[in-house]
Amino acid sequence: MIQITAFKWVPPFAQGSVRDIRVRWALEEAGIPYGEHLIGFEDQGTPEYRAMQPFGQVPAYREGDLQIFESCAIVLHVARKSDVLMPADEAGKDRVTCWLFAASNSIEPWVGQLATIDLFAADTAWGQERRPEIEEFVRRRLGELQTALGDKSWFADDRFSAADIVMTHVLRDLRHTDILTDFPKLDAYVKRAEARPAFQRALADQLAPFRETEKAMTNA
């Protein structure tokens, strides 16, 4: 059976954001069963785990003799198994791949910088100085992204695909702000993706061990 790694627990601000949810969601959409191998922060630096994930992050993915890492690469691997996530024609596959890379290369770095400032450096001088510039660039990118989406429901050929899994996950990292409400088509896009049953199952599966850990910590 396919196995992915995930954390036993993360702080509340990261719950629902850890990148194993991308892989869980892809597998749920594809109808492919999987198991999870839960790790703690103390496991990230061990030689055993670094052999699976050189940077100590999650997720890592194992399928028989295949071991791969990086969530986008794993989502693409899963997508090749499912016509829900990837069209059959080569041009369609290329367009999905293009939008998946757009999410991770053109949108995520700026969203990630904003989230890093807000969640870890909001009270620092450099964070307060840098934030307006980063927010301005995020808004510029979101404007361009909304124009590209137009009246479509999904980015690649207006059909749900692996690209929408990654794009939605990236945009969800703005949920600690109200920025997305200024871009109503993107706001509706995220809500539409989050309403998919496969996403709801993936989210519940990621949150379940966090709740169990919190319960154990409360009862200790």
C-alpha positions as CSV (number, residue, x, y, z in Angstrom):
1,M,0.0,0.0,0.0
2,I,1.1,3.6,-0.6
3,Q,2.4,5.3,2.5
4,I,2.9,9.0,3.1
5,T,4.6,10.6,6.1
6,A,2.8,13.3,8.1
7,F,3.3,15.0,11.5
8,K,1.7,13.7,14.7
9,W,1.1,17.3,15.7
10,V,1.7,20.9,14.6
11,P,0.7,24.2,16.2
12,P,-2.9,25.4,15.4
13,F,-1.7,28.0,12.9
14,A,-0.2,25.2,10.7
15,Q,-3.1,22.8,11.0
16,G,-4.6,22.3,7.5
17,S,-1.6,23.8,5.9
18,V,1.1,21.1,6.2
19,R,1.8,19.9,2.7
20,D,0.9,16.2,3.2
21,I,-2.7,17.5,2.7
22,R,-1.9,18.0,-1.0
23,V,-1.0,14.4,-1.4
24,R,-3.9,13.1,0.7
25,W,-6.3,15.2,-1.4
26,A,-4.8,13.9,-4.7
27,L,-5.1,10.3,-3.5
28,E,-8.7,10.9,-2.3
29,E,-9.7,12.4,-5.7
30,A,-8.1,9.5,-7.5
31,G,-9.7,6.9,-5.2
32,I,-6.4,5.4,-4.3
33,P,-6.1,4.0,-0.7
34,Y,-3.1,4.9,1.4
35,G,-1.6,4.6,4.8
36,E,0.2,7.2,6.9
37,H,3.4,7.1,8.8
38,L,3.3,9.7,11.6
39,I,6.5,11.4,12.7
40,G,7.4,13.9,15.5
41,F,9.6,16.9,15.2
42,E,12.3,14.8,16.8
43,D,12.3,12.4,13.9
44,Q,13.0,15.0,11.2
45,G,16.8,14.9,11.6
46,T,17.3,11.2,12.0
47,P,19.4,9.4,9.3
48,E,16.5,7.0,8.7
49,Y,14.1,9.9,7.8
50,R,16.6,11.9,5.9
51,A,17.1,8.9,3.7
52,M,13.5,9.3,2.7
53,Q,13.3,13.1,2.7
54,P,16.7,14.8,2.5
55,F,15.4,18.0,4.1
56,G,13.5,16.4,6.9
57,Q,10.1,17.7,5.7
58,V,6.8,16.1,5.1
59,P,5.5,14.5,3.1
60,A,7.6,11.6,1.9
61,Y,6.0,9.0,-0.3
62,R,6.6,5.3,-0.6
63,E,5.0,3.0,-3.1
64,G,6.6,-0.4,-3.3
65,D,10.2,0.2,-4.3
66,L,9.5,3.8,-5.2
67,Q,10.4,6.6,-2.7
68,I,9.9,10.2,-3.7
69,F,9.5,13.5,-1.9
70,E,8.4,17.1,-2.6
71,S,4.6,17.5,-2.5
72,C,4.3,18.8,-6.1
73,A,6.3,15.9,-7.5
74,I,4.1,13.5,-5.5
75,V,0.9,15.1,-6.7
76,L,2.1,14.9,-10.3
77,H,3.0,11.2,-9.8
78,V,-0.5,10.5,-8.4
79,A,-2.1,12.5,-11.1
80,R,-0.7,10.3,-13.8
81,K,-2.8,7.5,-12.3
82,S,-6.1,9.3,-12.5
83,D,-8.1,10.9,-15.3
84,V,-9.8,13.1,-12.5
85,L,-6.5,14.8,-11.9
86,M,-4.8,14.7,-15.4
87,P,-6.3,14.6,-18.9
88,A,-5.3,11.9,-21.3
89,D,-4.0,14.1,-24.1
90,E,-0.4,15.4,-24.0
91,A,-1.3,19.0,-24.5
92,G,-3.8,18.8,-21.6
93,K,-1.2,17.2,-19.4
94,D,1.2,20.1,-20.2
95,R,-1.3,22.7,-19.3
96,V,-2.0,21.1,-16.0
97,T,1.7,20.9,-15.3
98,C,2.1,24.5,-16.3
99,W,-0.5,25.7,-13.8
100,L,0.8,23.5,-11.1
101,F,4.2,25.1,-11.5
102,A,2.6,28.5,-11.6
103,A,1.1,27.9,-8.2
104,S,4.4,26.8,-6.7
105,N,6.7,29.2,-8.5
106,S,4.7,32.4,-9.2
107,I,2.2,32.5,-6.3
108,E,3.5,30.5,-3.4
109,P,6.8,32.3,-2.7
110,W,5.0,35.6,-2.2
111,V,2.2,34.1,-0.2
112,G,4.7,32.2,1.9
113,Q,6.7,35.4,2.6
114,L,3.6,37.2,3.8
115,A,2.6,34.2,6.0
116,T,6.1,34.0,7.5
117,I,6.0,37.7,8.5
118,D,2.5,37.5,9.9
119,L,3.0,34.3,11.9
120,F,6.6,34.6,12.9
121,A,7.9,38.1,12.6
122,A,4.9,40.5,13.0
123,D,6.5,42.2,16.0
124,T,9.9,42.6,14.5
125,A,11.2,45.8,12.9
126,W,12.2,44.1,9.7
127,G,8.8,42.4,9.5
128,Q,6.9,45.6,9.9
129,E,9.1,47.4,7.4
130,R,8.9,44.6,4.8
131,R,5.2,43.6,5.1
132,P,3.6,46.4,3.0
133,E,5.9,45.7,0.1
134,I,5.2,42.0,0.2
135,E,1.5,42.5,0.5
136,E,1.5,44.8,-2.5
137,F,3.3,42.1,-4.5
138,V,0.9,39.4,-3.3
139,R,-2.1,41.6,-4.4
140,R,-0.5,42.2,-7.8
141,R,0.0,38.5,-8.3
142,L,-3.6,37.7,-7.2
143,G,-4.9,40.3,-9.6
144,E,-3.0,38.6,-12.4
145,L,-4.2,35.2,-11.3
146,Q,-7.8,36.3,-11.1
147,T,-7.6,37.7,-14.6
148,A,-6.2,34.4,-15.8
149,L,-9.0,32.5,-14.1
150,G,-11.7,34.8,-15.6
151,D,-15.1,33.1,-15.6
152,K,-13.7,29.6,-15.5
153,S,-14.2,27.3,-12.5
154,W,-10.7,25.7,-12.8
155,F,-7.4,26.8,-14.2
156,A,-6.4,24.2,-16.7
157,D,-8.9,23.8,-19.5
158,D,-11.7,24.6,-17.0
159,R,-11.7,21.1,-15.5
160,F,-10.6,20.2,-12.0
161,S,-7.0,18.9,-12.0
162,A,-3.9,18.4,-9.9
163,A,-3.1,22.0,-10.6
164,D,-6.1,23.1,-8.6
165,I,-5.0,21.0,-5.6
166,V,-1.7,22.9,-5.4
167,M,-3.2,26.3,-6.3
168,T,-5.9,26.0,-3.7
169,H,-3.5,24.9,-1.0
170,V,-1.3,27.9,-1.7
171,L,-4.2,30.4,-1.6
172,R,-5.5,28.8,1.6
173,D,-2.3,30.1,3.3
174,L,-3.9,33.6,3.1
175,R,-6.8,32.6,5.3
176,H,-5.3,34.3,8.3
177,T,-5.9,37.6,6.4
178,D,-8.9,39.1,4.5
179,I,-6.9,39.7,1.4
180,L,-8.7,37.1,-0.7
181,T,-12.0,38.7,-0.2
182,D,-10.8,41.6,-2.4
183,F,-10.5,39.0,-5.2
184,P,-14.0,37.5,-5.4
185,K,-13.4,35.1,-8.2
186,L,-10.4,33.6,-6.4
187,D,-12.3,33.6,-3.1
188,A,-15.1,31.6,-4.8
189,Y,-12.6,29.4,-6.5
190,V,-11.0,28.4,-3.1
191,K,-14.5,27.8,-1.6
192,R,-15.5,25.7,-4.6
193,A,-12.4,23.5,-4.2
194,E,-12.7,23.2,-0.4
195,A,-16.3,22.0,-0.9
196,R,-15.1,18.9,-2.8
197,P,-15.7,15.8,-0.7
198,A,-12.1,14.6,-1.4
199,F,-10.7,17.7,0.1
200,Q,-12.9,17.4,3.2
201,R,-11.7,13.8,3.7
202,A,-8.1,14.8,3.3
203,L,-8.5,17.7,5.8
204,A,-10.2,15.5,8.3
205,D,-7.5,12.8,8.0
206,Q,-4.7,15.4,8.5
207,L,-6.4,16.9,11.5
208,A,-7.3,13.5,13.2
209,P,-3.8,12.8,14.7
210,F,-3.5,16.4,15.8
211,R,-6.7,16.0,17.8
212,E,-5.6,12.7,19.3
213,T,-2.2,14.2,20.3
214,E,-3.9,17.3,21.9
215,K,-6.3,15.0,23.7
216,A,-3.4,12.9,25.1
217,M,-1.6,16.1,26.1
218,T,-4.7,17.3,28.0
219,N,-5.1,14.0,29.8
220,A,-1.5,13.6,30.7
